[in-house]
Amino acid sequence: MTQASNTPAAPGAGPLAGVRILDLSSVVMGPYATQVLADLGADVIKVESPVGDNMRAVGPMRNPGMGHLYLHLNRNKRSVVLDLKTPEGREACLRLAESCDALLYNIRPQAMARLGLSYEAVAARNPRIVYLGAYGFGEAGPYAGRPAYDDLIQGQTGIAALSAQQSGDVPRYAPLTLADRAVGLHVGIALVSAVLHARASGHGQQVEIPMFEGMAHLVLGDHLGGATFEPPLGPTGYARLLAPHRRPYATADGYLCLLIYNDKHWRNFFDLIGQPELADDPRFCTHGARAAHISEVYAFVADVIRTRATKDWLADLASADIPASQLYTVDDLLQDEHLTGTGFVQDVDHPTEGRLRTPAPLGRYQGTPTSLRRPAPTLGQHSREVLAEAGYDDAGIAALFAQRITQDGTD
């Protein structure tokens, strides 16, 4: 059995070079986790069914099977097609797992067991592997096995209700795959942590990262409020985040994002608007006082800000050293001078999809810089390559193709 190298990464290879991940996940949460890890240099082998990850079908797209979300979520990865419902596909997957540090999946553990890919089956072939399940609900609770999608989890963890509580409007989901991506980061951290332990101890382990608990962790961190204490000192909720006027402020000609936060900011703001005496007002004089009157504080600022144009406010607030920004659209973000100046939004050439725009890998690593090494693969693009690495000879690979266990998009 071949293990991934423990030697330091070569300069320029990314800090996770030498880590190999077998990615059986699909949609957003798992692929986002492995996209981050692949950007950091890990060799991510994406195992797809013969029909492919269903995010391939979500447009817009230039060519079938290469939807925009798929292209971003699966860059820097290799794609191999395996029909895991067949004995031959299962065996190929187990052979791939022998040389991997981790296996990630996002279906129920019972479904993995029915495929013959339980933790016990995989660990029998590679005792050092990290076997990580990222799915909706922890297996120890009564919700185990329920379907989980981003909208459902946002609703079930209070995010949609918090939106209504703050706005006074109907409940709304955040216009992002917020749960998928937030918990996806937990998945990536958990996977790397467990791989570090396995490399130090020589023993792998089974890991569970449930989506519901992951988002509940995020929500309760802000909104436990008075229920933090026993007996409770008040209701749940973080009053500042729930204040009705905590939103972009309307100006005379648009909107302004503004956070007057500490005592210095407030003194400078009152001087700016010609009301320095308000610095001694019981509602505004301390952080605690402002927190106790937060709705009134936000409403006061809203009334003041709507009296002048956005451009004038931005200039004066900058002079007063008060944090403020114009309100951006997504289109504005693509043209932002800072993101352009740092090279964050990159234009790349994809071999089948042409010129693409994509965010760069996040962060700067002096000794092991990250890069966009591979474009998102076509379905099964690397099937022959990956199977050969697993020890299949030409005849064995040909047999898998003949039985439709695998494919590479050319047949």
C-alpha positions as CSV (number, residue, x, y, z in Angstrom):
1,M,0.0,0.0,0.0
2,T,1.4,3.4,-1.0
3,Q,0.9,6.3,1.4
4,A,0.9,10.0,0.5
5,S,4.3,11.6,1.0
6,N,5.2,13.1,4.3
7,T,8.1,15.2,2.9
8,P,7.8,19.0,2.8
9,A,6.1,20.5,-0.2
10,A,8.3,21.9,-2.9
11,P,8.4,25.7,-3.1
12,G,5.4,26.9,-5.1
13,A,3.4,23.7,-4.8
14,G,1.0,25.0,-2.2
15,P,1.0,24.2,1.5
16,L,-1.0,21.0,1.2
17,A,1.1,19.5,-1.6
18,G,1.5,15.8,-0.9
19,V,-2.0,15.4,0.6
20,R,-4.3,13.3,-1.5
21,I,-8.1,13.4,-1.1
22,L,-10.6,11.0,-2.6
23,D,-13.7,13.2,-3.0
24,L,-17.0,11.3,-3.4
25,S,-19.1,14.4,-2.6
26,S,-21.3,16.4,-4.9
27,V,-23.4,19.6,-5.1
28,V,-21.8,22.4,-3.0
29,M,-20.8,21.7,0.6
30,G,-18.3,18.9,0.0
31,P,-17.0,20.2,-3.3
32,Y,-16.5,23.7,-1.8
33,A,-14.5,22.1,1.1
34,T,-12.3,20.3,-1.4
35,Q,-12.0,23.3,-3.7
36,V,-10.4,25.2,-0.8
37,L,-8.1,22.3,-0.1
38,A,-7.2,21.8,-3.8
39,D,-6.4,25.5,-4.0
40,L,-4.0,25.0,-1.2
41,G,-2.2,22.3,-3.1
42,A,-4.0,19.0,-2.2
43,D,-4.4,16.4,-5.0
44,V,-8.2,16.1,-5.0
45,I,-9.5,13.1,-7.0
46,K,-13.2,13.8,-7.7
47,V,-15.2,10.5,-8.1
48,E,-18.3,11.0,-10.2
49,S,-21.1,8.8,-11.3
50,P,-21.6,8.2,-15.0
51,V,-24.1,11.1,-15.1
52,G,-21.8,13.4,-13.2
53,D,-22.2,15.8,-10.3
54,N,-25.6,17.5,-10.7
55,M,-24.0,21.0,-10.3
56,R,-22.7,20.4,-13.8
57,A,-26.2,21.0,-15.1
58,V,-26.8,24.4,-13.4
59,G,-26.4,27.2,-15.9
60,P,-25.3,29.5,-17.3
61,M,-22.9,27.4,-19.3
62,R,-21.2,27.3,-22.7
63,N,-21.2,23.5,-23.0
64,P,-23.4,20.8,-21.5
65,G,-22.1,19.6,-18.2
66,M,-19.9,22.6,-17.4
67,G,-22.2,24.9,-15.5
68,H,-20.7,28.0,-13.8
69,L,-21.0,26.8,-10.2
70,Y,-19.4,23.5,-11.2
71,L,-16.5,25.4,-12.8
72,H,-15.7,27.3,-9.6
73,L,-16.3,24.5,-7.2
74,N,-14.2,21.9,-8.9
75,R,-11.1,23.7,-10.2
76,N,-7.7,22.2,-9.3
77,K,-9.3,18.7,-9.1
78,R,-9.1,15.6,-11.3
79,S,-12.3,13.8,-12.3
80,V,-12.6,10.0,-12.5
81,V,-15.9,8.3,-13.4
82,L,-16.8,5.2,-11.4
83,D,-20.1,3.4,-11.2
84,L,-19.9,2.6,-7.5
85,K,-23.1,0.4,-7.7
86,T,-21.0,-2.3,-9.4
87,P,-18.5,-4.6,-7.8
88,E,-15.8,-3.4,-10.2
89,G,-16.5,0.2,-9.5
90,R,-16.4,-0.4,-5.7
91,E,-13.1,-2.3,-6.1
92,A,-11.6,0.6,-8.1
93,C,-12.7,3.1,-5.5
94,L,-11.1,1.0,-2.7
95,R,-7.9,0.8,-4.8
96,L,-7.8,4.5,-5.1
97,A,-8.4,4.9,-1.4
98,E,-5.2,2.9,-0.7
99,S,-3.0,5.9,-1.7
100,C,-5.2,8.7,-0.2
101,D,-4.9,10.5,3.1
102,A,-8.7,11.1,3.3
103,L,-12.0,10.1,1.7
104,L,-14.9,12.6,1.8
105,Y,-18.5,11.7,1.2
106,N,-21.9,13.4,1.7
107,I,-24.5,10.6,1.7
108,R,-25.7,8.7,4.7
109,P,-23.2,6.2,6.2
110,Q,-25.8,3.5,5.7
111,A,-25.8,4.2,2.0
112,M,-22.0,4.0,1.9
113,A,-22.2,0.7,3.7
114,R,-24.7,-0.6,1.0
115,L,-22.1,0.4,-1.6
116,G,-19.5,-1.7,0.2
117,L,-17.6,1.5,1.1
118,S,-18.2,1.6,4.9
119,Y,-15.4,3.0,7.1
120,E,-14.5,-0.6,8.0
121,A,-14.2,-1.6,4.4
122,V,-12.1,1.4,3.5
123,A,-9.9,1.2,6.6
124,A,-9.2,-2.5,5.9
125,R,-7.4,-1.3,2.8
126,N,-5.9,1.8,4.3
127,P,-5.8,2.0,8.1
128,R,-4.4,5.5,8.1
129,I,-7.2,7.0,6.0
130,V,-9.4,9.8,7.4
131,Y,-13.0,8.8,6.5
132,L,-15.1,12.0,6.7
133,G,-18.9,12.1,6.3
134,A,-20.4,15.5,5.7
135,Y,-24.2,15.3,5.6
136,G,-27.3,16.8,7.0
137,F,-27.7,15.7,10.6
138,G,-25.6,13.8,13.2
139,E,-26.2,10.1,13.3
140,A,-26.7,10.1,17.1
141,G,-29.9,12.2,16.9
142,P,-33.5,11.7,15.9
143,Y,-33.0,13.7,12.6
144,A,-30.4,11.3,11.3
145,G,-31.1,10.5,7.6
146,R,-33.3,13.4,6.9
147,P,-32.7,15.2,3.6
148,A,-30.7,18.4,4.0
149,Y,-30.3,21.3,1.5
150,D,-29.1,24.8,2.1
151,D,-32.6,26.3,2.2
152,L,-33.8,23.7,4.6
153,I,-30.9,24.2,6.9
154,Q,-31.1,28.0,6.8
155,G,-34.8,27.7,7.8
156,Q,-34.2,25.1,10.5
157,T,-31.3,27.0,12.2
158,G,-33.3,30.2,12.5
159,I,-31.6,32.2,9.8
160,A,-34.8,32.9,7.8
161,A,-36.7,33.8,11.0
162,L,-33.9,36.1,12.2
163,S,-34.2,37.9,8.8
164,A,-37.9,38.5,9.5
165,Q,-37.3,39.5,13.1
166,Q,-34.8,42.1,12.0
167,S,-36.6,43.5,9.0
168,G,-40.3,43.1,10.1
169,D,-40.9,41.5,6.8
170,V,-41.5,37.8,5.9
171,P,-38.8,35.2,6.6
172,R,-36.2,35.1,3.9
173,Y,-33.2,32.9,3.1
174,A,-29.8,34.6,2.7
175,P,-29.2,34.9,-1.0
176,L,-26.1,32.7,-0.8
177,T,-25.5,29.0,-0.4
178,L,-24.6,30.1,3.1
179,A,-25.0,26.8,5.0
180,D,-23.2,24.8,2.3
181,R,-20.3,27.1,2.3
182,A,-20.0,27.9,6.0
183,V,-20.2,24.2,7.0
184,G,-17.9,23.4,4.0
185,L,-15.2,25.4,5.7
186,H,-15.7,23.3,8.9
187,V,-15.4,20.2,6.7
188,G,-12.1,21.4,5.3
189,I,-10.7,22.2,8.7
190,A,-11.8,18.9,10.1
191,L,-10.3,17.0,7.3
192,V,-6.9,18.6,7.5
193,S,-6.9,18.3,11.3
194,A,-7.6,14.6,11.1
195,V,-5.0,14.1,8.4
196,L,-2.4,15.8,10.7
197,H,-3.3,13.4,13.5
198,A,-3.2,10.4,11.2
199,R,0.3,11.3,10.0
200,A,1.5,11.8,13.5
201,S,0.0,8.7,15.0
202,G,-0.2,6.3,12.1
203,H,-3.9,5.8,12.7
204,G,-6.9,7.1,10.7
205,Q,-10.3,7.7,12.0
206,Q,-14.0,8.2,11.1
207,V,-15.2,11.8,11.3
208,E,-18.7,13.3,11.1
209,I,-19.4,16.9,10.2
210,P,-23.2,17.5,10.1
211,M,-24.7,20.5,8.4
212,F,-27.5,21.2,10.8
213,E,-25.2,21.2,13.9
214,G,-22.6,23.2,11.9
215,M,-25.0,26.1,11.2
216,A,-26.6,25.9,14.6
217,H,-23.1,26.4,16.0
218,L,-22.7,29.6,13.9
219,V,-26.2,31.0,14.7
220,L,-26.0,30.3,18.5
221,G,-22.6,31.8,18.7
222,D,-24.2,35.2,18.0
223,H,-27.7,34.7,19.2
224,L,-27.7,32.7,22.4
225,G,-27.9,36.1,24.2
226,G,-29.6,35.9,27.6
227,A,-30.1,32.2,27.2
228,T,-26.3,31.8,27.6
229,F,-26.9,31.9,31.4
230,E,-28.9,29.6,33.6
231,P,-31.3,30.8,34.6
232,P,-31.6,33.1,31.5
233,L,-30.8,36.8,31.9
234,G,-33.0,37.7,29.0
235,P,-34.2,36.5,25.6
236,T,-32.1,34.9,22.9
237,G,-30.8,37.2,20.2
238,Y,-28.0,39.8,19.7
239,A,-29.8,43.1,19.8
240,R,-27.3,45.0,17.6
241,L,-27.7,42.5,14.8
242,L,-31.4,42.5,15.1
243,A,-32.0,46.3,15.2
244,P,-34.4,47.2,12.4
245,H,-32.1,50.0,11.1
246,R,-29.1,47.8,10.9
247,R,-28.9,47.9,7.1
248,P,-27.3,50.1,4.5
249,Y,-28.4,53.7,5.3
250,A,-30.4,55.6,2.7
251,T,-28.6,58.8,1.7
252,A,-30.1,61.7,-0.4
253,D,-29.1,59.9,-3.6
254,G,-28.4,56.2,-2.8
255,Y,-27.1,54.1,0.1
256,L,-24.1,54.1,2.4
257,C,-22.6,51.3,4.5
258,L,-21.5,52.7,7.9
259,L,-20.5,51.4,11.3
260,I,-19.9,54.0,14.0
261,Y,-18.5,51.6,16.6
262,N,-16.2,52.9,19.3
263,D,-16.3,56.0,21.5
264,K,-13.8,57.8,19.3
265,H,-16.0,57.1,16.2
266,W,-19.0,58.5,17.9
267,R,-17.3,61.7,19.2
268,N,-16.0,62.3,15.7
269,F,-19.4,61.7,14.2
270,F,-21.1,64.1,16.5
271,D,-18.4,66.7,15.7
272,L,-19.0,66.1,12.0
273,I,-22.7,66.7,12.2
274,G,-22.3,69.8,14.4
275,Q,-23.8,68.2,17.6
276,P,-20.8,67.5,19.8
277,E,-23.0,67.7,22.9
278,L,-24.5,64.4,22.0
279,A,-21.3,62.7,23.1
280,D,-22.5,63.2,26.7
281,D,-26.1,62.1,26.0
282,P,-27.0,59.1,28.2
283,R,-28.0,57.1,25.1
284,F,-24.7,57.6,23.3
285,C,-22.0,58.2,25.9
286,T,-20.7,54.6,26.4
287,H,-20.6,51.4,24.5
288,G,-23.0,49.8,27.0
289,A,-25.4,52.7,26.7
290,R,-25.5,52.5,23.0
291,A,-26.0,48.7,23.2
292,A,-29.0,49.3,25.5
293,H,-30.6,51.8,23.1
294,I,-29.4,50.2,19.9
295,S,-32.6,50.5,17.9
296,E,-32.8,54.2,18.9
297,V,-29.2,54.7,18.0
298,Y,-29.5,53.2,14.5
299,A,-32.7,55.2,13.9
300,F,-31.0,58.4,14.8
301,V,-28.1,57.7,12.4
302,A,-30.5,56.8,9.7
303,D,-32.3,60.1,10.0
304,V,-29.0,62.0,9.8
305,I,-27.5,60.1,6.9
306,R,-30.5,60.6,4.5
307,T,-29.9,64.4,4.6
308,R,-26.8,64.3,2.3
309,A,-25.4,62.7,-0.8
310,T,-23.4,59.5,-0.7
311,K,-20.2,61.1,-2.2
312,D,-20.2,63.9,0.4
313,W,-20.7,61.5,3.3
314,L,-17.9,59.2,2.1
315,A,-15.4,62.1,1.9
316,D,-16.3,63.6,5.3
317,L,-16.5,60.2,7.1
318,A,-13.0,59.3,5.7
319,S,-11.7,62.6,7.1
320,A,-13.2,61.8,10.5
321,D,-11.7,58.3,10.5
322,I,-15.1,56.7,10.7
323,P,-15.5,53.3,8.8
324,A,-17.8,53.7,5.8
325,S,-18.2,52.3,2.3
326,Q,-20.4,52.7,-0.7
327,L,-23.0,50.0,-1.3
328,Y,-21.8,47.5,-3.9
329,T,-23.7,45.3,-6.2
330,V,-22.1,42.0,-7.4
331,D,-21.3,43.8,-10.7
332,D,-19.5,46.5,-8.7
333,L,-17.4,43.9,-6.9
334,L,-16.0,42.6,-10.2
335,Q,-14.8,46.1,-10.9
336,D,-13.4,46.9,-7.5
337,E,-10.0,48.6,-7.6
338,H,-8.7,46.7,-4.6
339,L,-9.6,43.3,-5.9
340,T,-8.3,44.2,-9.3
341,G,-5.1,45.6,-7.8
342,T,-4.5,42.4,-5.7
343,G,-5.2,40.1,-8.7
344,F,-8.0,38.5,-6.8
345,V,-10.4,38.2,-9.8
346,Q,-8.5,36.3,-12.4
347,D,-9.1,35.7,-16.1
348,V,-8.2,32.1,-17.1
349,D,-8.4,30.1,-20.2
350,H,-10.3,26.8,-20.0
351,P,-9.5,24.2,-22.6
352,T,-13.1,23.5,-23.4
353,E,-15.0,26.5,-21.9
354,G,-12.8,29.4,-23.2
355,R,-12.1,32.5,-21.3
356,L,-13.4,32.4,-17.7
357,R,-13.4,34.8,-14.7
358,T,-12.8,33.3,-11.3
359,P,-11.7,34.3,-7.8
360,A,-8.1,33.5,-7.0
361,P,-7.2,31.1,-4.2
362,L,-7.5,33.0,-0.9
363,G,-4.5,34.3,1.0
364,R,-0.7,34.6,0.3
365,Y,1.8,31.9,1.3
366,Q,5.4,33.1,1.0
367,G,7.1,29.8,0.8
368,T,4.3,27.7,-0.7
369,P,2.2,30.0,-3.0
370,T,-1.1,28.8,-4.2
371,S,-2.2,28.8,-7.8
372,L,-4.9,27.8,-10.3
373,R,-3.1,24.6,-11.4
374,R,-5.9,22.8,-13.1
375,P,-9.2,24.0,-14.7
376,A,-12.4,22.3,-13.6
377,P,-12.3,18.9,-15.4
378,T,-14.7,17.5,-17.9
379,L,-16.6,14.4,-16.8
380,G,-14.1,11.6,-16.4
381,Q,-11.3,13.6,-17.9
382,H,-8.7,11.9,-15.7
383,S,-10.2,8.5,-15.5
384,R,-7.4,6.7,-17.3
385,E,-4.7,8.7,-15.5
386,V,-6.1,8.1,-12.1
387,L,-6.8,4.4,-12.6
388,A,-3.3,3.8,-13.9
389,E,-2.0,5.5,-10.7
390,A,-4.1,3.0,-8.7
391,G,-2.2,0.1,-10.4
392,Y,-4.6,-0.8,-13.3
393,D,-2.8,-1.9,-16.4
394,D,-4.0,-1.0,-19.9
395,A,-6.0,-4.2,-20.2
396,G,-7.7,-3.6,-16.8
397,I,-8.6,0.0,-17.7
398,A,-9.9,-1.1,-21.1
399,A,-12.1,-3.7,-19.3
400,L,-13.6,-1.0,-17.1
401,F,-14.4,1.1,-20.1
402,A,-15.9,-1.8,-21.9
403,Q,-18.2,-2.5,-19.0
404,R,-19.2,1.2,-18.7
405,I,-17.8,1.2,-15.1
406,T,-15.8,4.3,-16.1
407,Q,-15.6,6.8,-19.0
408,D,-13.6,9.8,-20.0
409,G,-16.0,11.7,-22.3
410,T,-14.4,10.5,-25.5
411,D,-16.5,7.4,-26.1
